[in-house]
């Protein structure tokens, strides 16, 4: 069915009358309605729908059924022609209107008066029509407009009761809703309520029905480049400003807009109210606003304005009001922190810390001073997030440890402090805080506090530590040691003219019951500090290293360099550990080491390739002790052959068994090129380049160490008797020569030999092989020698024929060869041949008396870049 069906039914109805005509038109109306619902953009469908309704209006007018005609006419006016107007249809509507609506002219008169500002006259006409019971629903729309224009114009002259009466009258009418007029009535009521407290806007809004809010009411508008706040946002603002009591969840469900957006209308209003209240220094109201806000809106999750209000709280709650922030932040709920709250912000070229970080740190600083017990899980959770986002901020880790401590989660706190003492091992306050987590082991606690005292020399920071240590020492009946700590505390406080702590006197009385004969607690510290260190670093294994160098830094302080010979090297001050006061180069020590991963971003040579992330490792010594092992003994052995002697510098150049270059001073026994040595070695990083250094060099006999050097099978691919040498190949990259003067072996082409050798790079990155030992072998490397078979094609230079001096049909016989097997007639000998891609030289053809194409077997050897035939056998 389409618009043609509707027009067809209309044409059929023209020839009918009575009930038959009405049924036909109602059938056409039903079809057109359904089509209109499915597609309201079809121009012909709109026309068909309109003409059916016009026909029905005429039918009912003819039967004097004006009420039904009015119903059809009203539906006709609801058709949305989407800006298009059919002049014929419009003229038909104008023609029928007076026939259907007997009071049309009166209504038009009232509408005209209203538009021209004569509101009372317009209202009088409608009141007359109402009193005569002549006003129908068809006239409710213009009457609503008259009411709106009147109360809008006369608002200041009307009493509150009169305005509410007109609004009541409007709400009882049945005009189009939603519509622009309906929204304008709501906007009027909103503005009216701001100056009339007795007008309950929220009740009116429910009566008005939030379902009637249009798209334009729910979204900001724009005029002359300026943004105009949406109607719904202004309604929400008014609810806040008037402290309207309502069920917000119910309200949110009534508005066709996402809940976060609506809640933010309320939150934004609170933000500006809080901001302006602070600006006006109305602090009592300010704190109430913060509490009120949290009570009503913190449960609605995260949003921009929720975070903005937290930002105000962090800024405004300070000094004497700072403690207010703790409860506010807890009720605000840190789970509502957004990802943007964890990012730094920039404003006017200044960079500011993330809101989330400022908030949790502020809450921590407040909690740190409180002694009351409470569940701190709500604050520990965002610290977990902070540590993941900012892993290099050890202060976040420290604060989380203290929170666990205050939350009585001692094992978790201890676990964190074991991390903290890796990089902050020289900070006294870390050991002091660590000690507080130790509640069941007084010896360990004494060690922790002793460690803290040993690290900090400024007595200004040590008062509490002296008292804490004295308290534990008294518990352990170490009263003399406790007296030492208390006297140190008292002496410094007196020098500074500071008050003594309230519990000092109590501790002093307990300790001062024995005669004092100790001057200090050095021996105590020496005994107990290792307990603390071993506990803190119990998870680390001991690593043996060698002291291999020393130097003075730019401040003139002596530093020592250690290595394990392979991957670990580090330097520390000679004062880092007491056992380093006396040392010798090569001495072996044992360290507990913390391995820190350091990632570096290296820009690429080309911007489009981005950056490359590299990982390096740095080692921090935690504990140290001497080893009884001999100097240099933990280093691996290496073996080398002397390659060159620099007489000018008296320096030996050698190549190790794993082809590393090493340099060392000539030995007293005068090493020669080709001599072998053994030594201890380690790898050293010098300005990013890894170099091999050796110690304890000793000359050794070749037979003692030759097995340590690389061994490979090679094939002899060429022998030069004239130059007294032969050439060998190991693979495509490794090949070389051996002079007869360097060996007693005289191998033949195709022989396999086993080589011990070293290599080094020479000019143009070529590899030079130095053979240390050579011997013939029965071992075979099939990658270097193989057997091939197939048809051998013989070739002649200059395209000479094989039988230039013979009858072409003549066959060779024994008489054609001399006693040595050579052809008497030289021109019959081919110059070369091929087996597949393998070249066969002339001497092999001559040796095997091959003068024409034939099937053969051959031996081929690899020469480094190609295969070479070294022998051929004819096949029968």
C-alpha positions in Angstrom: 0.0 0.0 0.0 1.1 3.5 -0.8 -0.3 7.0 -1.4 -1.9 5.8 -4.7 -4.0 3.3 -2.7 -5.3 6.2 -0.6 -6.1 8.4 -3.6 -7.8 5.5 -5.3 -10.1 4.9 -2.2 -11.0 8.7 -2.2 -12.0 8.5 -5.9 -14.2 5.5 -5.1 -15.8 7.3 -2.2 -16.9 10.2 -4.5 -19.5 8.0 -6.2 -20.9 6.8 -2.9 -23.0 8.3 -0.2 -24.1 7.6 3.4 -22.4 4.9 5.4 -20.7 3.4 2.3 -18.9 6.7 1.6 -17.9 7.1 5.3 -16.6 3.5 5.5 -14.5 4.0 2.3 -13.0 7.3 3.7 -12.3 5.8 7.1 -10.5 2.9 5.3 -8.4 5.4 3.4 -7.7 7.3 6.7 -6.6 4.2 8.5 -4.1 3.4 5.7 -2.8 6.9 5.4 -2.2 7.1 9.2 -0.2 3.9 9.2 1.9 5.0 6.2 2.5 8.4 7.9 3.8 6.7 11.0 6.2 4.6 8.9 7.4 7.5 6.8 6.5 11.1 7.4 8.9 12.5 4.7 7.0 11.3 1.6 5.4 14.4 0.1 2.7 12.6 -1.8 1.8 10.6 1.3 1.4 13.8 3.3 -1.0 15.2 0.6 -3.0 12.0 0.5 -3.3 12.0 4.3 -4.4 15.6 4.3 -7.0 15.2 1.5 -8.7 12.2 3.3 -9.1 14.4 6.4 -10.5 17.3 4.3 -13.0 14.9 2.7 -14.1 13.7 6.1 -14.4 17.2 7.5 -16.7 18.0 4.5 -18.7 14.8 5.1 -19.3 15.6 8.7 -20.2 19.3 8.1 -22.8 18.2 5.5 -24.3 16.0 8.2 -24.1 18.8 10.7 -21.8 16.7 12.9 -19.5 19.6 13.8 -17.8 17.8 16.8 -16.6 15.0 14.6 -15.5 17.5 11.9 -13.5 19.3 14.6 -11.7 16.1 15.5 -10.7 15.5 11.9 -9.7 19.2 11.5 -7.5 19.0 14.6 -5.8 15.9 13.3 -5.3 17.7 9.9 -3.4 20.5 11.7 -1.0 18.0 13.3 0.4 16.9 9.9 4.0 18.1 9.7 4.7 19.2 6.2 8.3 19.9 7.2 8.4 23.4 5.9 6.5 22.7 2.7 3.0 24.2 2.2 0.5 23.1 -0.4 -1.5 26.3 -1.3 -4.6 24.3 -2.3 -4.7 22.4 1.0 -4.1 25.6 3.0 -6.9 27.4 1.2 -9.2 24.4 1.9 -8.4 24.6 5.6 -9.2 28.4 5.6 -12.4 27.6 3.8 -13.5 24.9 6.2 -12.3 26.5 9.5 -15.3 28.9 9.9 -17.8 26.2 8.9 -16.4 23.8 11.6 -15.6 26.5 14.2 -18.5 28.9 14.7 -16.5 31.0 17.1 -13.4 31.1 14.8 -13.7 34.8 14.2 -14.0 35.6 17.9 -10.9 33.5 18.7 -9.0 35.2 15.9 -10.0 38.6 17.3 -8.8 37.6 20.8 -5.5 36.3 19.4 -5.0 39.5 17.5 -5.7 41.7 20.6 -3.2 39.6 22.7 -0.4 39.9 20.1 -0.9 43.7 20.1 -0.6 43.9 23.9 -4.3 44.2 24.7 -4.2 41.3 27.0 -7.2 42.1 29.2 -9.5 42.5 26.2 -8.3 39.2 24.8 -8.9 37.5 28.1 -12.4 39.0 28.3 -13.3 37.3 25.0 -12.2 33.9 26.1 -13.9 34.3 29.5 -17.2 35.1 27.7 -16.8 32.0 25.4 -16.1 29.9 28.5 -19.1 31.3 30.3 -21.3 30.5 27.3 -19.8 27.0 27.2 -18.7 27.6 23.6 -14.9 27.1 24.0 -13.8 23.7 22.6 -10.4 21.9 22.6 -9.9 23.4 19.2 -9.4 26.8 20.8 -7.3 25.7 23.8 -4.0 26.4 22.0 -4.8 30.1 21.2 -6.2 30.5 24.7 -3.0 29.2 26.2 -1.0 31.8 24.3 -3.3 34.5 25.6 -2.8 33.4 29.1 1.0 33.2 28.7 1.3 36.7 27.1 -0.9 38.2 29.8 1.0 36.8 32.9 4.3 37.6 31.2 3.3 41.2 30.6 1.4 41.8 33.9 3.5 39.7 36.3 4.5 42.7 38.4 0.8 43.8 38.7 -0.6 40.4 39.5 -0.7 38.8 43.0 0.8 35.4 43.6 -2.6 33.9 43.9 -3.6 35.4 40.5 -0.5 34.0 38.8 -1.0 30.6 40.3 -4.6 30.7 39.2 -3.7 31.4 35.6 -1.1 28.7 35.7 -3.7 26.3 37.0 -6.1 27.3 34.2 -3.3 26.7 31.7 -2.5 23.3 33.1 -6.2 22.3 32.8 -6.2 23.1 29.1 -5.3 20.6 26.3 -2.9 22.3 24.1 0.0 20.5 22.3 2.6 19.1 24.7 5.5 19.0 24.4 5.8 22.3 22.6 7.6 25.6 22.6 4.7 27.2 24.5 4.6 24.5 27.1 8.4 25.0 27.7 7.9 28.8 27.8 5.3 28.4 30.6 7.8 26.3 32.6 10.5 28.9 32.1 8.1 31.6 33.3 7.3 29.5 36.4 10.9 29.0 37.1 11.8 32.7 37.0 8.6 33.6 38.9 9.6 31.2 41.8 12.9 33.0 42.3 11.1 36.1 43.6 8.1 34.4 45.1 8.9 32.0 47.9 5.3 30.8 48.3 5.4 29.4 44.8 6.4 25.7 45.0 8.2 25.3 41.7 9.1 21.6 42.1 5.4 20.7 42.6 4.5 22.7 39.5 7.3 21.0 37.5 5.9 17.5 38.4 2.4 18.7 37.3 3.9 20.2 34.1 5.4 16.7 33.6 9.1 16.3 32.9 8.3 14.0 30.0 7.3 17.2 28.1 10.9 18.5 28.1 12.1 19.0 24.5 15.6 18.5 23.0 16.0 22.3 23.2 15.1 22.3 26.9 17.8 19.7 27.6 20.7 21.2 25.7 22.4 24.6 25.7 21.5 27.0 23.0 23.6 29.6 21.2 22.9 33.1 20.2 25.2 35.7 18.6 28.2 33.4 19.5 27.2 33.1 23.1 26.1 29.9 24.9 22.7 30.0 26.5 22.3 27.5 29.5 19.6 24.9 28.9 16.3 25.1 30.7 17.0 21.9 32.7 20.3 23.2 33.9 18.7 26.3 35.2 16.0 24.2 36.9 18.6 22.1 38.7 20.4 25.3 39.8 17.2 26.6 41.3 16.6 23.4 43.2 20.0 23.8 44.8 19.7 27.5 45.5 16.3 27.0 47.1 17.2 23.9 49.1 14.3 22.1 47.4 13.6 18.8 49.0 13.0 16.0 46.5 14.0 12.4 45.7 16.9 12.9 43.3 16.8 9.3 41.9 13.2 9.7 41.0 14.0 13.1 39.4 16.9 11.6 37.4 14.6 8.9 36.1 12.1 11.4 34.8 14.6 13.3 32.6 15.5 12.0 29.2 19.2 12.7 29.6 22.2 10.7 31.0 22.3 10.9 34.7 25.9 12.1 35.0 25.0 15.2 33.0 22.0 16.0 35.1 23.9 15.4 38.4 26.6 17.7 37.2 24.1 20.5 36.8 23.5 20.3 40.5 27.2 19.8 41.2 28.2 22.8 39.1 25.8 25.0 41.1 27.3 23.8 44.4 30.8 24.6 43.0 29.9 28.2 42.3 28.0 28.6 45.6 31.1 27.2 47.5 33.4 29.4 45.4 31.5 32.6 46.0 30.8 31.8 49.7 34.5 31.5 50.3 35.2 34.7 48.3 32.8 36.5 50.7 34.5 34.9 53.7 31.2 33.4 55.0 33.1 30.4 56.4 30.3 29.0 58.6 28.1 28.7 55.5 31.1 27.4 53.5 31.7 24.3 55.6 28.0 23.6 55.7 27.9 23.7 51.9 30.7 21.1 51.7 29.0 18.8 54.1 25.6 19.3 52.4 27.2 18.6 49.0 28.7 15.3 50.0 25.5 14.2 51.7 23.5 14.7 48.5 25.9 14.0 45.6 29.0 12.0 46.5 27.1 8.8 46.0 26.6 9.6 42.3 30.1 8.7 41.1 32.8 10.5 39.4 32.5 13.6 37.1 34.3 16.7 36.2 32.4 18.9 38.7 32.7 16.4 41.5 36.5 16.7 41.0 36.3 20.5 40.8 34.6 20.6 44.3 37.4 18.3 45.7 39.9 20.8 44.3 38.1 23.6 46.2 38.2 21.6 49.4 41.9 20.9 49.0 42.5 24.7 48.5 40.1 26.1 51.1 40.5 23.7 54.0 43.9 24.8 55.3 45.6 25.9 58.4 43.2 25.7 61.4 40.5 24.3 59.1 42.8 21.7 57.5 41.4 18.8 59.5 38.0 19.3 57.9 39.5 17.9 54.7 40.0 14.3 56.1 36.3 13.6 56.6 35.3 15.6 53.5 37.7 13.5 51.3 36.5 10.2 52.9 32.9 11.1 52.3 33.6 12.5 48.8 35.0 8.9 48.2 38.4 8.5 46.6 36.9 5.8 44.3 35.4 8.8 42.4 38.9 10.0 41.3 39.0 10.2 37.5 42.0 9.3 35.3 42.3 13.1 34.6 42.7 13.7 38.3 46.0 11.8 38.3 47.5 14.0 35.6 49.5 17.2 36.0 47.8 20.3 34.8 49.4 23.4 33.1 48.2 26.9 33.4 50.0 30.1 32.4 53.2 28.2 31.8 53.1 26.7 35.3 52.8 23.0 36.0 50.7 21.8 38.9 50.7 18.4 40.7 47.7 16.1 40.0 44.6 16.8 42.1 44.5 13.1 43.2 48.1 13.2 44.5 47.5 16.5 46.4 44.3 15.1 48.0 45.8 11.8 49.2 48.9 13.5 50.5 46.9 16.1 52.3 44.7 13.4 53.9 47.9 11.6 54.9 49.5 14.6 56.6 46.3 15.1 58.7 46.1 11.4 59.6 49.8 11.3 60.5 49.2 13.5 63.6 46.1 11.6 64.8 46.2 8.8 67.3 42.6 7.6 67.1 42.1 4.2 65.6 40.1 4.0 62.3 39.9 1.9 59.2 42.2 3.5 56.6 41.4 1.2 53.7 39.6 4.0 51.9 42.9 6.0 51.7 45.2 3.0 51.2 43.4 2.1 48.0 44.2 5.4 46.1 47.8 5.1 47.3 47.9 1.8 45.4 46.9 3.6 42.3 49.4 6.5 42.9 52.3 4.1 43.3 51.5 2.3 40.0 51.3 5.7 38.2 54.4 7.2 39.9 56.7 4.3 40.7 59.7 6.5 41.2 58.1 8.5 44.0 59.4 6.7 47.1 57.5 9.2 49.4 54.2 7.7 48.2 55.5 4.3 49.1 56.7 5.6 52.5 53.3 7.2 53.2 51.5 4.0 52.3 53.7 2.0 54.7 52.8 4.5 57.5 49.1 4.1 56.7 49.4 0.3 56.9 51.2 0.8 60.3 48.4 3.0 61.6 45.9 0.5 60.2 47.7 -2.2 62.3 48.7 -4.1 59.2 52.3 -4.6 60.3 53.3 -7.3 57.9 52.3 -5.1 54.9 54.1 -2.2 56.4 57.3 -4.3 57.0 57.1 -5.5 53.4 57.1 -1.9 52.1 59.9 -0.8 54.5 62.0 -3.7 53.1 61.6 -2.0 49.7 62.3 1.5 51.1 65.6 0.6 52.8 67.0 -0.5 49.4 67.2 3.0 48.0 66.9 5.1 51.2 69.2 2.9 53.3 71.1 6.0 54.5 68.1 7.9 55.7 67.7 7.7 59.5 63.9 8.3 59.5 63.3 5.2 57.4 64.9 3.0 60.0 63.1 4.8 62.8 59.7 4.3 61.1 60.7 0.7 60.3 61.5 0.1 64.0 57.9 1.1 64.9 56.6 -2.0 63.0 58.7 -4.3 65.1 56.6 -5.2 68.2 57.7 -8.7 69.2 61.4 -8.6 68.9 63.2 -6.0 71.1 66.6 -7.0 69.9 65.6 -6.3 66.3 64.0 -3.0 67.4 67.2 -1.9 69.2 69.1 -2.7 65.9 66.7 -0.5 63.9 66.9 2.4 66.2 70.7 2.0 66.6 71.0 2.1 62.8 69.0 5.3 62.6 71.3 7.0 65.2 74.4 5.8 63.3 73.2 7.4 60.1 72.2 10.9 61.3 74.8 13.2 62.9 72.5 16.2 63.5 71.1 15.8 67.0 68.2 18.1 66.1 66.5 15.1 64.5 67.4 12.4 67.0 65.5 13.3 70.1 62.6 10.9 69.6 64.9 8.1 68.5 67.0 8.5 71.8 63.8 8.2 73.8 62.4 5.2 71.8 65.7 3.4 72.1 65.9 4.1 75.8 62.4 2.7 76.3 63.3 -0.6 74.6 66.6 -0.8 76.4 64.8 -0.5 79.7 62.5 -3.3 78.7 65.5 -5.4 78.1 67.1 -4.4 81.4 70.0 -2.7 79.6 69.7 0.2 82.0 73.3 1.6 81.5 72.8 1.8 77.8 69.4 3.5 78.3 71.1 6.1 80.5 73.5 6.9 77.6 70.6 7.6 75.3 68.7 9.7 77.8 71.7 11.8 78.7 72.4 12.5 75.0 68.8 13.5 74.6 68.8 15.8 77.7 72.1 17.4 76.9 71.1 18.5 73.5 67.7 19.8 74.6 69.4 21.9 77.3 71.9 23.3 74.7 69.0 24.2 72.5 66.9 25.4 75.4 64.1 23.1 74.3 61.6 21.5 76.7 62.1 17.9 77.7 59.5 15.4 76.6 56.7 14.5 79.0 57.9 10.9 79.3 61.6 11.7 79.6 61.4 11.9 83.4 59.5 8.6 83.7 62.2 6.8 81.6 65.0 8.6 83.4 63.7 7.3 86.8 63.5 3.8 85.5 67.0 3.8 84.1 68.8 5.7 86.8 68.8 2.9 89.3 72.3 1.5 88.4 75.7 3.1 88.5 76.8 4.4 85.2 80.2 3.4 83.8 79.5 3.7 80.0 80.7 6.6 78.0 78.8 5.8 74.8 76.8 3.0 73.1 79.2 2.2 70.3 79.6 -1.4 71.3 75.8 -1.7 71.6 75.3 -0.4 68.1 78.0 -2.6 66.7 76.3 -5.7 68.2 72.7 -4.9 67.3 72.9 -3.0 63.9 73.7 -6.3 62.0 70.5 -7.8 63.3 68.5 -4.9 61.7 70.4 -5.1 58.5 70.2 -8.8 58.1 66.5 -8.7 58.8 65.9 -5.9 56.2 68.0 -7.6 53.5 67.2 -11.2 54.3 65.7 -11.7 50.9 69.0 -10.9 49.1 71.8 -13.4 48.5 75.5 -12.7 49.0 77.4 -11.9 45.8 81.2 -12.2 45.6 83.1 -9.4 43.9 86.7 -8.3 43.4 88.0 -4.8 44.1 89.7 -4.0 40.9 90.3 -0.2 40.9 90.3 3.0 43.0 90.2 6.7 42.2 89.3 10.1 43.6 86.1 11.8 42.5 85.8 15.6 41.7 85.5 16.3 45.4 88.7 14.5 46.2 86.9 11.6 47.9 88.3 8.1 47.4 86.0 5.6 45.6 86.4 1.9 45.0 85.3 -0.2 42.0 84.1 -3.8 42.2 83.1 -6.5 39.7 82.0 -10.1 39.6 83.9 -10.4 36.3 80.9 -10.6 34.1 77.7 -8.5 34.5 78.0 -6.7 37.8 80.2 -3.7 38.5 79.6 -0.8 40.8 81.6 1.9 42.7 81.1 3.1 46.2 82.9 5.5 48.6 85.6 4.0 50.7 83.6 5.2 53.8 80.5 3.4 52.8 81.4 0.3 55.0 83.9 0.0 57.8 85.5 -3.1 56.4 86.7 -1.0 53.4 89.0 1.0 55.6 91.8 -1.5 54.9 91.9 -3.1 51.4 94.1 -4.2 48.6 93.4 -4.3 44.9 92.3 -7.8 43.9 90.8 -8.5 47.3 87.5 -10.5 47.3 84.5 -9.1 49.2 80.9 -10.3 49.7 78.0 -7.9 49.1 74.3 -8.0 49.3 73.3 -6.0 46.2 70.1 -4.3 45.2 69.6 -4.4 41.4 67.7 -1.4 40.1 66.3 -1.4 36.6 66.7 1.9 34.8 64.8 2.5 31.5 66.1 5.2 29.1 64.4 6.7 26.2 66.8 7.2 23.2 65.5 9.4 20.4 65.7 7.7 17.0 67.8 9.2 14.2 64.6 9.7 12.3 61.6 11.4 14.0 59.1 9.2 12.3 60.6 6.1 13.9 59.9 7.3 17.4 62.1 6.5 20.4 63.8 3.3 21.6 63.5 2.2 25.2 66.7 0.6 26.6 67.1 -1.1 29.9 70.2 -0.7 32.1 70.9 -2.0 35.6 72.5 -0.3 38.5 73.7 -2.1 41.6 73.5 -0.7 45.1 75.5 -2.4 47.9 73.4 -3.0 51.0 75.8 -5.1 53.2 79.4 -6.0 52.9 81.9 -8.4 54.4 85.3 -9.7 53.6 86.0 -13.1 52.0 88.8 -15.4 52.9 89.3 -16.2 49.2 92.7 -15.4 47.5 93.0 -12.2 45.5 91.4 -12.3 42.0 90.5 -16.0 42.7 86.7 -15.6 41.9 87.4 -14.4 38.4 87.3 -16.8 35.5 90.4 -17.9 33.7 91.2 -17.0 30.2 93.8 -18.2 27.7 95.5 -16.2 25.0 98.1 -16.3 22.3 100.5 -13.4 21.8 99.7 -11.7 18.5 102.0 -8.6 18.5 104.6 -6.9 20.7 104.7 -3.1 20.8 108.3 -2.6 21.8 108.0 1.2 22.1 105.4 0.9 24.9 106.6 -2.5 26.0 103.0 -3.7 25.5 101.8 -7.2 24.5 98.8 -7.5 22.2 97.1 -10.9 22.6 94.0 -12.7 21.4 92.0 -14.8 23.8 90.5 -18.3 23.2 87.2 -16.6 22.6 88.7 -14.0 20.1 88.9 -11.0 22.4 91.8 -8.5 22.2 93.7 -8.0 25.4 96.7 -5.8 26.2 99.2 -6.0 29.1 102.7 -5.1 29.9 105.5 -7.4 28.7 106.5 -10.0 31.3 110.0 -10.3 32.7 110.6 -13.6 30.7 110.1 -11.7 27.4 107.1 -13.1 25.6 107.3 -13.7 21.9 104.7 -13.8 19.2 103.0 -17.1 19.3 103.6 -17.7 23.0 100.6 -18.7 25.2 99.5 -17.2 28.5 96.8 -17.7 31.1 95.3 -15.1 33.4 92.2 -14.0 35.3 89.9 -11.8 33.4 86.9 -9.5 33.9 84.7 -7.3 31.7 84.8 -3.6 32.2 82.4 -1.0 30.9 84.4 2.1 29.8 82.2 4.9 28.5 79.6 2.4 27.1 82.2 0.1 25.6 82.7 -3.4 27.1 86.4 -4.3 27.3 88.2 -7.3 28.6 90.9 -6.7 31.3 93.2 -9.3 32.7 95.2 -9.8 35.9 97.9 -12.3 37.1 99.2 -13.1 33.6 101.5 -16.2 33.4 103.2 -17.8 30.4 102.2 -21.5 29.8 103.1 -24.2 27.3 101.1 -24.5 24.2 100.2 -28.2 24.9 98.7 -27.1 28.3 96.1 -24.8 26.8 95.7 -25.5 23.1 92.5 -27.5 23.8 90.9 -24.4 25.1 91.0 -22.7 21.7 88.4 -23.1 19.1 88.7 -26.2 16.9 87.1 -26.7 13.5 87.4 -29.0 10.5 88.6 -27.3 7.3 89.2 -28.5 3.8 92.3 -27.8 1.7 91.0 -26.2 -1.5 94.3 -25.1 -3.0 98.0 -26.0 -2.8 100.6 -23.7 -4.2 104.0 -25.5 -4.4 105.7 -22.4 -5.9 104.8 -20.2 -3.0 105.1 -23.1 -0.5 101.7 -22.7 1.1 98.2 -24.1 1.0 94.7 -22.5 1.3 91.9 -23.9 3.6 88.2 -23.1 4.0 86.1 -23.5 7.2 83.0 -21.8 5.8 82.1 -18.9 3.6 83.4 -16.3 6.1 86.4 -18.2 7.6 89.3 -19.2 5.4 93.0 -18.6 5.3 96.5 -19.9 4.3 99.2 -21.9 6.0 102.8 -21.6 5.0 104.9 -24.7 4.7 107.3 -23.1 7.2 104.6 -23.2 9.9 103.8 -26.9 9.7 105.3 -30.3 8.7 102.1 -31.4 7.1 101.9 -31.3 3.3 98.2 -31.9 2.5 96.6 -32.3 -0.9 93.7 -30.6 -2.4 90.5 -32.0 -0.9 92.1 -33.2 2.3 90.4 -32.4 5.6 92.4 -30.9 8.4 91.5 -30.0 12.0 92.5 -26.5 13.1 92.9 -24.8 16.4 92.8 -21.1 15.7 91.9 -17.5 16.8 90.5 -14.7 14.7 90.6 -10.9 14.6 89.1 -8.2 12.5 91.5 -6.4 10.1 91.0 -3.7 7.5 87.5 -3.5 5.8 86.1 -5.7 8.6 87.8 -8.8 7.1 88.5 -11.7 9.4 92.1 -12.9 9.7 92.6 -16.4 11.0 95.8 -17.3 13.0 96.3 -21.1 13.0 97.7 -22.4 16.3 97.6 -26.1 15.5 96.9 -28.2 12.4 96.6 -31.9 11.9 95.2 -34.2 9.1 91.9 -35.9 10.1 89.7 -38.6 8.8 86.7 -36.6 9.9 84.5 -35.4 7.1 82.4 -32.2 6.8 79.8 -32.8 4.1 79.2 -29.0 3.9 82.7 -28.7 2.4 83.0 -31.8 0.1 80.4 -33.6 -1.9 80.0 -36.1 -4.7 78.1 -35.1 -7.9 77.1 -37.1 -10.9 75.5 -36.5 -14.3 76.2 -35.7 -17.9 79.5 -33.9 -18.5 79.2 -31.5 -21.4 82.7 -30.7 -23.0 83.4 -27.3 -24.5 86.0 -25.9 -26.9 87.4 -22.5 -27.1 86.6 -20.5 -30.3 84.0 -23.1 -31.2 86.7 -25.5 -32.6 85.3 -28.9 -33.8 86.6 -31.9 -32.0 87.7 -33.6 -35.3 89.3 -30.8 -37.3 92.1 -33.1 -38.6 90.0 -36.3 -38.9 87.2 -37.8 -40.7 84.1 -37.0 -38.8 83.1 -40.6 -38.7 86.5 -41.8 -37.4 86.6 -43.3 -33.9 89.5 -42.8 -31.5 91.6 -45.8 -30.6 94.7 -46.6 -28.6 97.0 -45.3 -31.3 95.7 -41.8 -30.8 97.3 -41.6 -27.3 101.0 -41.7 -26.3 102.4 -43.9 -23.5 101.5 -41.3 -20.9 97.8 -41.4 -22.0 97.9 -38.0 -23.7 96.2 -37.5 -27.1 98.7 -37.2 -29.8 96.5 -34.9 -31.8 96.0 -31.9 -29.4 93.0 -30.4 -31.1 90.8 -33.3 -30.1 91.2 -32.4 -26.4 88.2 -30.3 -25.1 89.3 -27.1 -23.3 86.8 -27.4 -20.3 83.5 -28.9 -19.3 80.4 -28.6 -17.1 78.5 -31.0 -14.9 75.4 -29.0 -14.3 76.7 -25.7 -13.0 80.0 -27.2 -11.9 83.1 -26.2 -14.0 85.5 -29.0 -15.0 89.1 -27.8 -15.8 91.0 -29.1 -18.8 93.6 -31.1 -16.8 90.9 -33.3 -15.4 89.5 -34.0 -18.9 92.9 -34.9 -20.1 93.7 -37.0 -17.0 90.6 -39.1 -17.5 90.8 -39.1 -21.4 87.4 -37.4 -21.8 87.0 -36.0 -25.2 83.2 -36.0 -25.7 80.0 -35.6 -23.6 79.6 -38.5 -21.2 78.1 -39.6 -17.9 80.5 -39.1 -14.9 80.9 -39.1 -11.2 82.9 -36.2 -9.7 84.3 -35.0 -6.3 83.6 -31.3 -5.6 84.9 -29.1 -2.7 83.7 -25.8 -1.4 86.1 -22.9 -2.0 84.4 -20.2 0.1 82.1 -18.8 -2.5 81.5 -21.7 -5.0 82.1 -25.4 -5.6 85.2 -26.7 -7.4 85.5 -30.1 -9.2 88.8 -31.8 -8.1 88.3 -35.2 -9.7 86.2 -36.9 -12.3 85.4 -40.6 -13.1 83.7 -41.8 -16.3 80.8 -44.1 -15.8 80.3 -47.1 -18.1 
